[in-house]
Amino acid sequence: MLGMELHAHSRAMFVAGAILTPLLLQGWSPALSTFWNTPAWTMSAEIFFIILFPWLIRWRMPREWRRLFGLLLIFWVAGMVAPALYTWLHPDGDLHPGRYTNGLWMRTLKYTPLPHLPSFLFGVTLAAVNQRIPPAARLRLWLGIVGFVGLYVMLFYGSRLPYALMHDGLLMPLFGALILGLAGTNPLAHFFSFRAFVLIGEASYCLYLLHFNMWTLLHESRILDWTGLNQFDPWISYLLLVMGALAALHLVERPGARWMKRWLRL
């Protein structure tokens, strides 16, 4: 994958990407945000939010439901400001932007940390809401159902909605409702507590970070052709991606987390 980047960038940009990516800083550059491993742009945002978090937890959350929901509304609207402006102004000159729009402003919107800050603040506030709803409350079940149905409808009709808004901001309340539903004790949460679902869920971050390069490696190497497994594609690729994510979870993520806890004396 690094060799492919060498052909896609000038020498100076390649060197910059090779330095910034291991430092998890590539996401601050729209041009280099997907360098080496496309999904890893999120790690730049996550490091930024982790740095902010010690200051954010000092912020006293309001006790009143009205003010809590007011904060959620503010962060939701704030998360849609940049996508709405992009949709209105067309700064990249594309009147019908979509998944493959690769202009500077779309890359800034999708891959740099600051546009995602409202989503993070929405999540922090949602945690406070979660603490105020009993786990067995029937409200959680209804929130989960609304979240599932709403997301299905939005994704089904997604091609008819502005891409920039769909990518970030618009779906925050539905994901929030789904999270509150699954965090409770109800039939919906029970269904998704099935061991296989839980295991794959635990490996989902590894799957997200590794899937792009693993998929490219599987198909560029033509190993599926040599082994005759290409007749089962794409399902064999999906299976291998999940197996690779599970291996990374048990061999890298969990041992690394234990080591960091010992190092930080947690």
N, C-alpha and C positions, 0 to 999 in steps of 0.2 A: 504493500500500500504506500509505503514511503517513496518507492521508486516512481509510482504514478504521480505523486505530488511534485517530484522533481521536474516532470514534463509539463505540469500544469501551472507552474509559477516561475517567475524570474529567480535568478540565483539568490538575490538579496531577500526576496520574500520567502524562499525555501529555507534559508538559514534562520530567518526570524521565526518561521513556523516551527522548525525543529527545536528551537530554544524555548519558545513560549508554551508549546503543547505539554512537555513534561512538567512545566511549572504551573500548569492549569490556568494560564493567562491568555490562551489563544482566543477565548470568547470575547475579549475586549476589542478585538480587531475583526470587523465584519468580513474582511477579505480572507482572514486566516481562521475564522471561528470553527470551520469544519475540517481543518487541516489534520491529516493522518488518520483520524477516526471521527467520522461525522457526528455521531451522537455525543461525543465527549465535550461538545460545547457547553452542555449543561453543568459540567463540573466547575467551570469558571463561575457560573452563577451561584452554584452551591457553596463554593468557598467564600464568595462575597457575602452570602447570606449568613454563613456560619460566623464570619467576622462580626457582622452586625448583631447577631443574636444575643450576646451578653448584655448589650445595651437595651435591646428590645424587651428582654424579660424583666427589666426594671420598671417597665411601663405598666402602671396599674390599670388593669382592665375595669371598665365600668361594671357595676353590679346590675343596673337596670337592663332588662331585655331590650327596651326601646333603643337605648344607646348602643348596645352590642350589635343589634341589627342595623343600626345607623352606620356603624363602622364597616360592617360587611358591605353595605350598599356603597359607601364611599370608595372602598378599595375595588369593588367590582366596576364601578363607573370609571375610576382612575385607570384600571387595566384596559379599558376599551378606548381611552382617549387616543393613544398613539395609533392603534389599528384603524380607528374611525378617520383620523386625519389622513392616514395613508390611502384609505379607500376613497376619500373625498378629493385629495390633491394629486394622486397618481404621480408621486415624485420620480419613479423609475420609468415613467412614460408608457407603462403597460396598462391599458384600459380594462383588461380582464385578467388580473393577476391570479396565479394558481400555484400549485405545488412546485412547478418547475421554474417559477419566476426567480431570477437569481441576481436582481439588481442590488446595488449598495444599500438602499433604504429598506428593502425587504429583508436582506440579510441582517441589517441592524435590528429590525423589529423582531425577527425570529430568533436570532442567536446571541445577542449581547445581553448582559445581565440586567441593566436598568429597566428595560420594558417589562421584565418579569417580576420586578420588586412588588407591585401591587398584589400579584398572585401569592407571593410569600407572606405578605402582611395579612391577606385574606385568610391564609392557612393558620397563622398565629392566632388570629381572632376566632377562627372556627374551633381551635383547641379550647378556648375559654367557653364557647357555647357548649361544646361537648361535655365539659365538666359540670354543667348546670342541668343536663338532661339525664335522668336516671337510666341505667343500662337497659332495664326492662320496659321502659316507657313505650306505649303503643305508637307514640309520635315517631319514634325512630323507624319503625317498620314502614309507616306511610312515607316518611322522607326518603327511605331507600327505594321504595317503589316508584315514587315520583322521579327520583334521580335516574333510575334505570330506564324508565319509559321515556323521560325527557331526552336523555342522551341518545337513545335509539332513534327517536323521531328526528332530532337535530342532525345526527349523522346520516340518516336515510335521505334527508333533504339537504345535506351539506353542500352539494354542488350548486344549489340555488342561492346559497347565502354568501356574503362577501368573505373571501378566503382569509383575509387578514384578521377579521373578527373571529372567525372559526378557530384560527390557529391559537389565539391567546385572548383571554378576557371574557368572551361571551358565555362560555360554558362553566364559569366558576361556580355559580349557584347550584347547578345540577351536580357537578362533582362534589360540592360541599354536602348536598343532601344525601348523596350516595355514601359518602364517608361516614356521616353521622348514622345512617341506617346500618351499615356493616359493622360499626363500632359498638352496636348494642347487642342485646340478647333477644333474638327474634328468629322466626323461620328463615328469613332471608340470610341473616348472618350464619345461622346453623348450616344452611345448604352450602355456603362457601367455606365452611370450616372443614370440609372434606379433605383428608390428609394430602391427597395429590394436589388439590388446589393450593393448599397452604404451602407445600413444598415449592411448587412452581412460583407462587407469589413471593416466597423468600428469595428465590433466585431471579426475580424479575429485573432487579437493578443490574445484575450481571448480564442478563439476557439483553437488556436495552443497550448497555455499553458495548457489548461484543457482537451484536447481531449483524451490523453492517459489514465489518471487516471479515467476520467468519463467513458470511454469505459470499462476499467477493472472493475470498480465498478458496472456498469450495468450488466455485464455478470457474474462476480464472485458472485454477490448477488442473481442471478437467478430471479430477479424481473420481467424480461420479461416473464419467464416461468410461474410464479405465476399468472400474470395478463393475460396470453394468448396472449400477444403482440408479442411473439417470431415468430409467423407466418408471421409477417410483417418485420422481420429482414432481411437484415441490415438497411433497409430504416427507420424504426422507431428509430433505434439507431442514425442514421445521424440526424434525425429531433430533437431528444432529445439533442444531442450534440450542435446543432445550438441554440436551445432554451436556454440551459444552458449558452452558450457564450453570448447571448443577455442579459440574466439576469445579468451576471457578468459585462457586459459593463455598464448597467444602475445602478446597485446597488453598484458596487465596483470601477470600473475604472474611470468613470466620476466623481463621488463624491470625490474619492481620488485625481484626478487631480485638482479639484476645491480647495480642502483643501491645496494641496501643493502650488498652485499659491498664495493663501492668506498667507500661511506661509512664502513663499519666497518674498511676496509683488511684484508679477509680474503683 
